[in-house]
């Protein structure tokens, strides 16, 4: 369980996140994105993953529709988006320079 707000809470979140995100310090997201809380009862869509075999704009449009139904936070969109990518696109995404993406517009 993650501790409450404050310095200790942030440190606990950072420790939890670094152990559980699979990327460690190599995530392309800034800390603000990485630690944006998901809305209560948030569910990741079961939309098909993007694997370069379909139109990327169609994938983005479908993702935006799904996210707009659940949240207005662009930072949550950033956090969730890599889960919609297949192996090769996700590997490319994870190879981006660390801590450079701070908004959905940059994602």
Buried (B, 14 or more C-beta within 10 A) or exposed (E): EEBEEEEEEBEBBEEBBEEEBEBEEEBBBBBEBBBBEBEEEBEEBEEEEBEEEEEEEEBBEBBEEBBEEBBEBBBBBBBBBBEBBEEEBBEEBBEBEBBEBBBBEEB
